[in-house]
Amino acid sequence: MKRALALLTLALCGPLADAADPPPILQGMLDAARTLTYRGHVVQIEGTQAQTLYLLHRAGEDAGEDRVHSLQGAYGELRRAGSKCKVAQTDARQAHDEALVAAAFPSLLPQRLVRLAQFYDFTPIGDGRLADRKVDFTLARPRDEFRFAYLLATDTATGLLMKASLIDQRGQVLRQVFLVNLELLPTLSDTEWQGPTRDAPRQLTWTEHSLDLAAAPVALPWQVGTLPPGFGVSNYGRRRMPGGEHEIEQITVSDGLVSVSVFIDAHSATDSGLLGARRVAAVPAYGATVAGRHITVLGAAPFAALRTIAEALVPTPPAADAQPATLSSSPIEPQ
């Protein structure tokens, strides 16, 4: 379990077809991001971790523009226009795709949902209030076994996405992000938009990121077979285990909404690593051995997706003889 928790720490640090006709609920979200200018405070909750952000959004094509900065902990700032994103952080954390989308979720999450709309049924389930505004609730229920459901709250008056919660088959909320207040603005001048953020550190180092979902242009020392529908390899690298000296491989697999981390360790194939399905700090995890290497798959996706990803990996010869994944015979626990 300690090893699995260490891998979870690594996972947290660090091509799809557009739907022809987006469901009306998603089209309303897209229209709101394109036509509205607003500001508000965003809360993100995942497990026992919470973050508060200040969000400023300006209307425009391609979901407009966003400026976001953190209000607690280490300072971080994000500036987005279209699919181009600049990020400044004052700690050692690496910005990853899920965090970028969550930071500006009212404009970015609908774009990702549209790309995966074929895998969900969108059902209205009622209304309520959020951030002192009337909202409509919609359940995005997956059509396959490889995704969890989303509970979406949209502003009744404008269609703007106000809250998104990822919910597993047990009804447990794995993560959620929501606006706690919202101020619609008639306009926002370039002077106001480009002005400095109050209390921001004077020296910030900016890195550029792309929100495009093109396949990662990396050479993998692994052959990747059939992944769950909609998923693709988005990154590959080698990382050092927390508190350890040897490196492990990490492959990131994503469908644009959820990123799954695959950790490959040649030094622990005979150790008592995770085999089969288990939850690590509420995050689904799956362990297997492939050609003498131990694989741990972690991410906010059903065990069926994690297992399919593990089964898809085969080392590229001559690094190892091509062998299918050796999977635990333990049954997958209820989710």
C-alpha atoms as a printed R data frame, in Angstrom:
    type eleno elety resid chain resno       x       y       z
1   ATOM     1    CA   MET     A     1   0.000   0.000   0.000
2   ATOM     2    CA   LYS     A     2   2.863   2.422   0.756
3   ATOM     3    CA   ARG     A     3   4.234   1.872  -2.743
4   ATOM     4    CA   ALA     A     4   0.817   2.521  -4.284
5   ATOM     5    CA   LEU     A     5   0.457   5.727  -2.274
6   ATOM     6    CA   ALA     A     6   3.875   6.872  -3.525
7   ATOM     7    CA   LEU     A     7   2.779   6.290  -7.110
8   ATOM     8    CA   LEU     A     8  -0.432   8.201  -6.431
9   ATOM     9    CA   THR     A     9   1.730  11.144  -5.363
10  ATOM    10    CA   LEU     A    10   3.515  11.019  -8.719
11  ATOM    11    CA   ALA     A    11   0.250  10.844 -10.605
12  ATOM    12    CA   LEU     A    12  -1.122  13.939  -8.902
13  ATOM    13    CA   CYS     A    13   2.065  16.021  -9.511
14  ATOM    14    CA   GLY     A    14   2.102  15.727 -12.849
15  ATOM    15    CA   PRO     A    15  -6.977  12.095 -31.203
16  ATOM    16    CA   LEU     A    16 -10.726  12.358 -30.881
17  ATOM    17    CA   ALA     A    17 -13.541  13.274 -33.256
18  ATOM    18    CA   ASP     A    18 -15.775  16.263 -32.550
19  ATOM    19    CA   ALA     A    19 -19.456  15.557 -32.090
20  ATOM    20    CA   ALA     A    20 -21.424  16.688 -35.169
21  ATOM    21    CA   ASP     A    21 -24.402  17.943 -33.173
22  ATOM    22    CA   PRO     A    22 -23.631  18.630 -29.507
23  ATOM    23    CA   PRO     A    23 -26.484  17.860 -27.106
24  ATOM    24    CA   PRO     A    24 -28.463  21.029 -26.304
25  ATOM    25    CA   ILE     A    25 -27.133  21.185 -22.745
26  ATOM    26    CA   LEU     A    26 -23.545  21.235 -24.046
27  ATOM    27    CA   GLN     A    27 -24.338  23.714 -26.802
28  ATOM    28    CA   GLY     A    28 -25.706  26.063 -24.143
29  ATOM    29    CA   MET     A    29 -22.452  25.814 -22.197
30  ATOM    30    CA   LEU     A    30 -20.406  26.519 -25.326
31  ATOM    31    CA   ASP     A    31 -22.551  29.526 -26.229
32  ATOM    32    CA   ALA     A    32 -22.216  30.922 -22.693
33  ATOM    33    CA   ALA     A    33 -18.409  30.677 -22.768
34  ATOM    34    CA   ARG     A    34 -18.367  32.403 -26.157
35  ATOM    35    CA   THR     A    35 -20.762  35.270 -25.363
36  ATOM    36    CA   LEU     A    36 -20.419  36.010 -21.638
37  ATOM    37    CA   THR     A    37 -17.840  38.051 -19.733
38  ATOM    38    CA   TYR     A    38 -17.732  37.309 -16.022
39  ATOM    39    CA   ARG     A    39 -15.686  36.863 -12.867
40  ATOM    40    CA   GLY     A    40 -16.043  34.726  -9.797
41  ATOM    41    CA   HIS     A    41 -14.395  32.441  -7.270
42  ATOM    42    CA   VAL     A    42 -13.869  28.755  -7.995
43  ATOM    43    CA   VAL     A    43 -13.471  25.922  -5.480
44  ATOM    44    CA   GLN     A    44 -11.859  22.615  -6.454
45  ATOM    45    CA   ILE     A    45 -12.154  19.560  -4.186
46  ATOM    46    CA   GLU     A    46 -10.496  16.193  -4.765
47  ATOM    47    CA   GLY     A    47 -10.341  13.753  -1.881
48  ATOM    48    CA   THR     A    48  -9.074  15.687   1.128
49  ATOM    49    CA   GLN     A    49  -7.455  18.410  -1.004
50  ATOM    50    CA   ALA     A    50  -9.143  21.737  -1.754
51  ATOM    51    CA   GLN     A    51  -8.112  24.821  -3.693
52  ATOM    52    CA   THR     A    52  -9.695  28.253  -4.183
53  ATOM    53    CA   LEU     A    53  -9.161  30.265  -7.359
54  ATOM    54    CA   TYR     A    54 -10.152  33.633  -8.791
55  ATOM    55    CA   LEU     A    55 -11.468  33.375 -12.351
56  ATOM    56    CA   LEU     A    56 -11.819  36.181 -14.895
57  ATOM    57    CA   HIS     A    57 -13.346  35.313 -18.271
58  ATOM    58    CA   ARG     A    58 -13.720  37.458 -21.383
59  ATOM    59    CA   ALA     A    59 -16.123  36.593 -24.203
60  ATOM    60    CA   GLY     A    60 -14.745  35.589 -27.590
61  ATOM    61    CA   GLU     A    61 -14.514  32.816 -30.155
62  ATOM    62    CA   ASP     A    62 -13.036  29.442 -29.220
63  ATOM    63    CA   ALA     A    63 -14.458  29.666 -25.662
64  ATOM    64    CA   GLY     A    64 -13.146  33.188 -25.097
65  ATOM    65    CA   GLU     A    65 -10.211  33.918 -22.793
66  ATOM    66    CA   ASP     A    66  -9.464  33.085 -19.159
67  ATOM    67    CA   ARG     A    67  -7.230  34.470 -16.427
68  ATOM    68    CA   VAL     A    68  -7.019  32.459 -13.217
69  ATOM    69    CA   HIS     A    69  -4.888  32.755 -10.077
70  ATOM    70    CA   SER     A    70  -4.796  30.805  -6.831
71  ATOM    71    CA   LEU     A    71  -5.990  32.291  -3.559
72  ATOM    72    CA   GLN     A    72  -4.383  29.863  -1.118
73  ATOM    73    CA   GLY     A    73  -1.145  27.929  -0.782
74  ATOM    74    CA   ALA     A    74   1.631  28.400  -3.318
75  ATOM    75    CA   TYR     A    75   0.807  31.104  -5.869
76  ATOM    76    CA   GLY     A    76  -0.090  30.018  -9.374
77  ATOM    77    CA   GLU     A    77  -1.521  31.829 -12.377
78  ATOM    78    CA   LEU     A    78  -3.006  30.749 -15.698
79  ATOM    79    CA   ARG     A    79  -3.729  32.748 -18.839
80  ATOM    80    CA   ARG     A    80  -5.588  31.103 -21.713
81  ATOM    81    CA   ALA     A    81  -6.622  32.158 -25.201
82  ATOM    82    CA   GLY     A    82  -8.068  29.443 -27.408
83  ATOM    83    CA   SER     A    83  -6.017  26.268 -27.014
84  ATOM    84    CA   LYS     A    84  -2.878  28.133 -25.918
85  ATOM    85    CA   CYS     A    85  -2.213  28.377 -22.220
86  ATOM    86    CA   LYS     A    86   0.531  30.063 -20.168
87  ATOM    87    CA   VAL     A    87   1.111  28.925 -16.585
88  ATOM    88    CA   ALA     A    88   3.226  30.400 -13.783
89  ATOM    89    CA   GLN     A    89   3.821  28.473 -10.553
90  ATOM    90    CA   THR     A    90   5.957  29.227  -7.529
91  ATOM    91    CA   ASP     A    91   6.345  25.629  -6.372
92  ATOM    92    CA   ALA     A    92   7.788  22.498  -7.967
93  ATOM    93    CA   ARG     A    93   4.482  21.035  -9.111
94  ATOM    94    CA   GLN     A    94   4.147  20.305 -12.806
95  ATOM    95    CA   ALA     A    95   1.053  21.703 -14.499
96  ATOM    96    CA   HIS     A    96  -0.998  18.890 -16.033
97  ATOM    97    CA   ASP     A    97  -3.938  18.885 -18.391
98  ATOM    98    CA   GLU     A    98  -6.652  17.989 -15.873
99  ATOM    99    CA   ALA     A    99  -5.646  20.850 -13.579
100 ATOM   100    CA   LEU     A   100  -5.638  23.366 -16.432
101 ATOM   101    CA   VAL     A   101  -9.123  22.334 -17.553
102 ATOM   102    CA   ALA     A   102 -10.444  22.432 -13.976
103 ATOM   103    CA   ALA     A   103  -9.048  25.927 -13.360
104 ATOM   104    CA   ALA     A   104 -11.120  27.390 -16.211
105 ATOM   105    CA   PHE     A   105 -13.817  24.718 -16.162
106 ATOM   106    CA   PRO     A   106 -16.841  26.814 -17.304
107 ATOM   107    CA   SER     A   107 -15.198  27.360 -20.697
108 ATOM   108    CA   LEU     A   108 -12.930  24.315 -21.109
109 ATOM   109    CA   LEU     A   109 -14.866  21.372 -19.669
110 ATOM   110    CA   PRO     A   110 -17.767  21.754 -22.143
111 ATOM   111    CA   GLN     A   111 -15.305  21.521 -25.049
112 ATOM   112    CA   ARG     A   112 -13.960  18.237 -23.704
113 ATOM   113    CA   LEU     A   113 -17.462  16.869 -23.051
114 ATOM   114    CA   VAL     A   114 -18.488  17.647 -26.634
115 ATOM   115    CA   ARG     A   115 -15.576  15.558 -27.949
116 ATOM   116    CA   LEU     A   116 -16.802  12.603 -25.864
117 ATOM   117    CA   ALA     A   117 -20.548  13.173 -26.185
118 ATOM   118    CA   GLN     A   118 -21.008   9.863 -28.026
119 ATOM   119    CA   PHE     A   119 -20.020   8.035 -24.844
120 ATOM   120    CA   TYR     A   120 -22.627   9.705 -22.580
121 ATOM   121    CA   ASP     A   121 -26.367  10.109 -22.216
122 ATOM   122    CA   PHE     A   122 -27.353  13.558 -20.894
123 ATOM   123    CA   THR     A   123 -30.467  13.504 -18.721
124 ATOM   124    CA   PRO     A   124 -32.044  16.503 -16.922
125 ATOM   125    CA   ILE     A   125 -32.721  15.567 -13.294
126 ATOM   126    CA   GLY     A   126 -34.035  18.752 -11.679
127 ATOM   127    CA   ASP     A   127 -33.087  22.241 -10.596
128 ATOM   128    CA   GLY     A   128 -31.811  24.076  -7.540
129 ATOM   129    CA   ARG     A   129 -29.633  26.988  -6.466
130 ATOM   130    CA   LEU     A   130 -25.894  27.564  -6.558
131 ATOM   131    CA   ALA     A   131 -23.933  30.786  -6.003
132 ATOM   132    CA   ASP     A   132 -27.274  32.528  -5.372
133 ATOM   133    CA   ARG     A   133 -28.472  31.667  -8.879
134 ATOM   134    CA   LYS     A   134 -31.029  29.188 -10.185
135 ATOM   135    CA   VAL     A   135 -29.353  26.202 -11.844
136 ATOM   136    CA   ASP     A   136 -30.446  23.126 -13.788
137 ATOM   137    CA   PHE     A   137 -28.909  19.730 -13.011
138 ATOM   138    CA   THR     A   138 -27.966  17.244 -15.725
139 ATOM   139    CA   LEU     A   139 -26.576  13.737 -15.280
140 ATOM   140    CA   ALA     A   140 -24.031  12.685 -17.907
141 ATOM   141    CA   ARG     A   141 -24.321   8.897 -17.629
142 ATOM   142    CA   PRO     A   142 -21.645   6.815 -19.415
143 ATOM   143    CA   ARG     A   143 -22.763   4.395 -22.112
144 ATOM   144    CA   ASP     A   144 -19.801   2.064 -21.563
145 ATOM   145    CA   GLU     A   145 -17.884   0.554 -18.659
146 ATOM   146    CA   PHE     A   146 -14.801   2.722 -19.116
147 ATOM   147    CA   ARG     A   147 -16.029   6.042 -17.677
148 ATOM   148    CA   PHE     A   148 -17.624   7.494 -14.570
149 ATOM   149    CA   ALA     A   149 -20.658   9.788 -14.567
150 ATOM   150    CA   TYR     A   150 -20.698  13.582 -14.312
151 ATOM   151    CA   LEU     A   151 -23.267  15.660 -12.461
152 ATOM   152    CA   LEU     A   152 -23.445  19.048 -14.173
153 ATOM   153    CA   ALA     A   153 -25.089  22.249 -12.920
154 ATOM   154    CA   THR     A   154 -25.780  25.007 -15.452
155 ATOM   155    CA   ASP     A   155 -27.057  28.526 -14.878
156 ATOM   156    CA   THR     A   156 -30.725  28.582 -15.890
157 ATOM   157    CA   ALA     A   157 -30.579  32.131 -17.257
158 ATOM   158    CA   THR     A   158 -27.385  31.841 -19.341
159 ATOM   159    CA   GLY     A   159 -26.478  28.151 -19.747
160 ATOM   160    CA   LEU     A   160 -23.068  28.717 -18.140
161 ATOM   161    CA   LEU     A   161 -21.541  25.662 -16.477
162 ATOM   162    CA   MET     A   162 -21.487  26.381 -12.737
163 ATOM   163    CA   LYS     A   163 -20.473  23.016 -11.250
164 ATOM   164    CA   ALA     A   164 -19.152  19.638 -12.359
165 ATOM   165    CA   SER     A   165 -18.827  16.552 -10.149
166 ATOM   166    CA   LEU     A   166 -17.220  13.242 -11.153
167 ATOM   167    CA   ILE     A   167 -19.161  10.371  -9.553
168 ATOM   168    CA   ASP     A   168 -18.232   6.682  -9.497
169 ATOM   169    CA   GLN     A   169 -20.601   3.678  -9.637
170 ATOM   170    CA   ARG     A   170 -20.939   3.705  -5.854
171 ATOM   171    CA   GLY     A   171 -22.219   7.269  -5.885
172 ATOM   172    CA   GLN     A   172 -18.989   8.602  -4.379
173 ATOM   173    CA   VAL     A   173 -17.880  12.036  -5.556
174 ATOM   174    CA   LEU     A   174 -14.260  11.669  -6.648
175 ATOM   175    CA   ARG     A   175 -13.739  15.322  -7.550
176 ATOM   176    CA   GLN     A   176 -15.788  18.454  -7.980
177 ATOM   177    CA   VAL     A   177 -15.277  22.029  -9.117
178 ATOM   178    CA   PHE     A   178 -17.784  24.855  -8.782
179 ATOM   179    CA   LEU     A   179 -18.337  28.604  -8.732
180 ATOM   180    CA   VAL     A   180 -19.236  30.018  -5.319
181 ATOM   181    CA   ASN     A   181 -20.130  33.428  -6.740
182 ATOM   182    CA   LEU     A   182 -20.626  34.852 -10.218
183 ATOM   183    CA   GLU     A   183 -20.663  38.433 -11.507
184 ATOM   184    CA   LEU     A   184 -21.667  38.968 -15.119
185 ATOM   185    CA   LEU     A   185 -19.849  41.931 -16.670
186 ATOM   186    CA   PRO     A   186 -21.113  44.042 -19.602
187 ATOM   187    CA   THR     A   187 -17.593  44.399 -20.988
188 ATOM   188    CA   LEU     A   188 -13.931  44.245 -20.037
189 ATOM   189    CA   SER     A   189 -11.360  46.601 -21.554
190 ATOM   190    CA   ASP     A   190  -7.882  45.537 -22.640
191 ATOM   191    CA   THR     A   191  -6.467  47.683 -19.828
192 ATOM   192    CA   GLU     A   192  -8.498  45.822 -17.210
193 ATOM   193    CA   TRP     A   193  -7.778  42.458 -18.821
194 ATOM   194    CA   GLN     A   194  -4.018  42.914 -19.090
195 ATOM   195    CA   GLY     A   195  -3.530  44.588 -15.717
196 ATOM   196    CA   PRO     A   196  -1.276  42.930 -13.119
197 ATOM   197    CA   THR     A   197  -2.765  40.560 -10.582
198 ATOM   198    CA   ARG     A   198  -2.827  41.997  -7.080
199 ATOM   199    CA   ASP     A   199  -0.371  40.346  -4.666
200 ATOM   200    CA   ALA     A   200   1.275  38.326  -7.439
201 ATOM   201    CA   PRO     A   201   5.004  37.670  -6.910
202 ATOM   202    CA   ARG     A   202   7.210  40.048  -8.879
203 ATOM   203    CA   GLN     A   203   9.229  37.283 -10.450
204 ATOM   204    CA   LEU     A   204   7.217  34.591 -12.211
205 ATOM   205    CA   THR     A   205   8.501  31.941 -14.587
206 ATOM   206    CA   TRP     A   206   5.992  31.148 -17.303
207 ATOM   207    CA   THR     A   207   5.643  27.903 -19.240
208 ATOM   208    CA   GLU     A   208   3.489  27.347 -22.302
209 ATOM   209    CA   HIS     A   209   1.012  24.498 -22.677
210 ATOM   210    CA   SER     A   210  -1.290  23.364 -25.440
211 ATOM   211    CA   LEU     A   211  -4.831  22.225 -24.715
212 ATOM   212    CA   ASP     A   212  -5.051  20.421 -28.042
213 ATOM   213    CA   LEU     A   213  -5.686  16.701 -27.697
214 ATOM   214    CA   ALA     A   214  -3.364  15.502 -30.443
215 ATOM   215    CA   ALA     A   215  -1.467  12.281 -29.764
216 ATOM   216    CA   ALA     A   216   1.783  12.748 -27.869
217 ATOM   217    CA   PRO     A   217   4.766  13.008 -30.274
218 ATOM   218    CA   VAL     A   218   6.950  10.728 -28.184
219 ATOM   219    CA   ALA     A   219   8.744   7.489 -28.949
220 ATOM   220    CA   LEU     A   220   7.564   4.818 -26.519
221 ATOM   221    CA   PRO     A   221   9.655   1.767 -25.627
222 ATOM   222    CA   TRP     A   222   6.267   0.013 -25.410
223 ATOM   223    CA   GLN     A   223   3.765  -1.217 -27.928
224 ATOM   224    CA   VAL     A   224   0.297   0.057 -27.037
225 ATOM   225    CA   GLY     A   225  -2.555  -2.145 -28.175
226 ATOM   226    CA   THR     A   226  -6.284  -1.498 -27.947
227 ATOM   227    CA   LEU     A   227  -7.123   1.158 -25.352
228 ATOM   228    CA   PRO     A   228 -10.631   1.976 -24.101
229 ATOM   229    CA   PRO     A   229 -12.585   3.924 -26.753
230 ATOM   230    CA   GLY     A   230 -11.698   7.617 -26.744
231 ATOM   231    CA   PHE     A   231  -8.428   7.153 -24.821
232 ATOM   232    CA   GLY     A   232  -4.969   7.794 -26.215
233 ATOM   233    CA   VAL     A   233  -1.383   8.157 -25.011
234 ATOM   234    CA   SER     A   234  -0.720  11.800 -24.097
235 ATOM   235    CA   ASN     A   235   2.730  11.671 -22.476
236 ATOM   236    CA   TYR     A   236   5.703   9.506 -21.564
237 ATOM   237    CA   GLY     A   237   8.666  10.049 -19.278
238 ATOM   238    CA   ARG     A   238  10.872   8.665 -16.547
239 ATOM   239    CA   ARG     A   239  10.544   9.791 -12.932
240 ATOM   240    CA   ARG     A   240  12.182   9.132  -9.611
241 ATOM   241    CA   MET     A   241  10.151   7.457  -6.889
242 ATOM   242    CA   PRO     A   242   9.535   9.687  -3.828
243 ATOM   243    CA   GLY     A   243  12.199   8.817  -1.260
244 ATOM   244    CA   GLY     A   244  13.875   6.400  -3.659
245 ATOM   245    CA   GLU     A   245  16.870   6.407  -5.969
246 ATOM   246    CA   HIS     A   246  15.824   4.390  -9.004
247 ATOM   247    CA   GLU     A   247  13.689   5.704 -11.842
248 ATOM   248    CA   ILE     A   248  10.407   4.344 -13.124
249 ATOM   249    CA   GLU     A   249   8.631   4.848 -16.423
250 ATOM   250    CA   GLN     A   250   5.357   6.764 -16.587
251 ATOM   251    CA   ILE     A   251   2.872   6.661 -19.458
252 ATOM   252    CA   THR     A   252  -0.098   9.016 -19.320
253 ATOM   253    CA   VAL     A   253  -3.290   7.892 -21.034
254 ATOM   254    CA   SER     A   254  -6.216  10.310 -21.343
255 ATOM   255    CA   ASP     A   255  -9.634  10.737 -22.921
256 ATOM   256    CA   GLY     A   256  -9.489  14.511 -22.440
257 ATOM   257    CA   LEU     A   257 -11.535  14.442 -19.240
258 ATOM   258    CA   VAL     A   258  -9.591  11.972 -17.118
259 ATOM   259    CA   SER     A   259  -5.871  11.238 -17.132
260 ATOM   260    CA   VAL     A   260  -4.684   7.771 -16.139
261 ATOM   261    CA   SER     A   261  -1.080   7.272 -15.016
262 ATOM   262    CA   VAL     A   262   0.716   4.013 -15.822
263 ATOM   263    CA   PHE     A   263   3.840   3.426 -13.721
264 ATOM   264    CA   ILE     A   264   6.283   0.746 -14.891
265 ATOM   265    CA   ASP     A   265   8.974  -0.470 -12.518
266 ATOM   266    CA   ALA     A   266  11.525  -3.080 -13.540
267 ATOM   267    CA   HIS     A   267  12.894  -3.247  -9.972
268 ATOM   268    CA   SER     A   268   9.739  -4.433  -8.225
269 ATOM   269    CA   ALA     A   269   8.345  -7.230 -10.366
270 ATOM   270    CA   THR     A   270   9.078  -9.755  -7.620
271 ATOM   271    CA   ASP     A   271   8.157  -7.417  -4.760
272 ATOM   272    CA   SER     A   272   4.800  -7.320  -3.048
273 ATOM   273    CA   GLY     A   273   3.426  -4.651  -5.361
274 ATOM   274    CA   LEU     A   274  -0.245  -4.113  -6.052
275 ATOM   275    CA   LEU     A   275  -1.875  -6.901  -8.069
276 ATOM   276    CA   GLY     A   276  -5.472  -6.711  -9.187
277 ATOM   277    CA   ALA     A   277  -7.940  -3.953  -8.344
278 ATOM   278    CA   ARG     A   278  -7.866  -1.736  -5.267
279 ATOM   279    CA   ARG     A   279  -8.522   1.844  -4.233
280 ATOM   280    CA   VAL     A   280  -5.608   3.978  -3.057
281 ATOM   281    CA   ALA     A   281  -6.818   6.997  -1.070
282 ATOM   282    CA   ALA     A   282 -10.190   6.617  -2.880
283 ATOM   283    CA   VAL     A   283  -8.478   6.622  -6.313
284 ATOM   284    CA   PRO     A   284  -8.994   3.423  -8.361
285 ATOM   285    CA   ALA     A   285  -5.762   1.492  -8.964
286 ATOM   286    CA   TYR     A   286  -4.855  -1.671 -10.819
287 ATOM   287    CA   GLY     A   287  -1.652  -3.704 -10.633
288 ATOM   288    CA   ALA     A   288  -0.210  -6.314 -13.015
289 ATOM   289    CA   THR     A   289   3.096  -7.748 -14.230
290 ATOM   290    CA   VAL     A   290   4.196  -7.482 -17.859
291 ATOM   291    CA   ALA     A   291   7.359  -9.202 -19.115
292 ATOM   292    CA   GLY     A   292   8.987  -9.133 -15.687
293 ATOM   293    CA   ARG     A   293   8.013  -5.562 -14.901
294 ATOM   294    CA   HIS     A   294   5.453  -4.396 -12.374
295 ATOM   295    CA   ILE     A   295   2.761  -2.060 -13.672
296 ATOM   296    CA   THR     A   296   0.517   0.134 -11.529
297 ATOM   297    CA   VAL     A   297  -2.347   1.974 -13.245
298 ATOM   298    CA   LEU     A   298  -3.912   4.881 -11.336
299 ATOM   299    CA   GLY     A   299  -6.709   7.251 -12.259
300 ATOM   300    CA   ALA     A   300 -10.297   8.390 -11.768
301 ATOM   301    CA   ALA     A   301 -11.681   5.732 -14.112
302 ATOM   302    CA   PRO     A   302 -13.455   2.397 -13.564
303 ATOM   303    CA   PHE     A   303 -11.369  -0.711 -12.942
304 ATOM   304    CA   ALA     A   304 -12.435  -2.033 -16.353
305 ATOM   305    CA   ALA     A   305 -10.644   0.902 -17.997
306 ATOM   306    CA   LEU     A   306  -7.517   0.489 -15.854
307 ATOM   307    CA   ARG     A   307  -7.333  -3.220 -16.592
308 ATOM   308    CA   THR     A   308  -7.808  -2.672 -20.339
309 ATOM   309    CA   ILE     A   309  -4.966  -0.147 -20.322
310 ATOM   310    CA   ALA     A   310  -2.687  -2.596 -18.477
311 ATOM   311    CA   GLU     A   311  -3.525  -5.364 -20.966
312 ATOM   312    CA   ALA     A   312  -2.691  -3.081 -23.899
313 ATOM   313    CA   LEU     A   313   0.998  -2.720 -22.990
314 ATOM   314    CA   VAL     A   314   3.743  -4.895 -24.483
315 ATOM   315    CA   PRO     A   315   7.473  -4.011 -24.324
316 ATOM   316    CA   THR     A   316   8.997  -3.144 -27.667
317 ATOM   317    CA   PRO     A   317  11.555  -5.788 -28.756
318 ATOM   318    CA   PRO     A   318  14.419  -6.271 -28.212
319 ATOM   319    CA   ALA     A   319  13.970  -4.736 -24.745
320 ATOM   320    CA   ALA     A   320  11.893  -7.766 -23.885
321 ATOM   321    CA   ASP     A   321  10.128 -10.555 -25.663
322 ATOM   322    CA   ALA     A   322   6.573  -9.634 -26.533
323 ATOM   323    CA   GLN     A   323   4.429 -11.108 -23.787
324 ATOM   324    CA   PRO     A   324   0.837 -10.316 -22.853
325 ATOM   325    CA   ALA     A   325   0.160  -8.817 -19.464
326 ATOM   326    CA   THR     A   326   0.109 -11.293 -16.609
327 ATOM   327    CA   LEU     A   327  -2.935 -10.187 -14.652
328 ATOM   328    CA   SER     A   328  -4.032 -11.020 -11.160
329 ATOM   329    CA   SER     A   329  -6.784 -13.604 -10.913
330 ATOM   330    CA   SER     A   330  -8.340 -11.630  -8.068
331 ATOM   331    CA   PRO     A   331 -11.869 -10.481  -8.913
332 ATOM   332    CA   ILE     A   332 -12.460  -6.800  -9.499
333 ATOM   333    CA   GLU     A   333 -14.070  -5.375  -6.390
334 ATOM   334    CA   PRO     A   334 -17.408  -3.536  -6.625
335 ATOM   335    CA   GLN     A   335 -17.072   0.143  -7.434
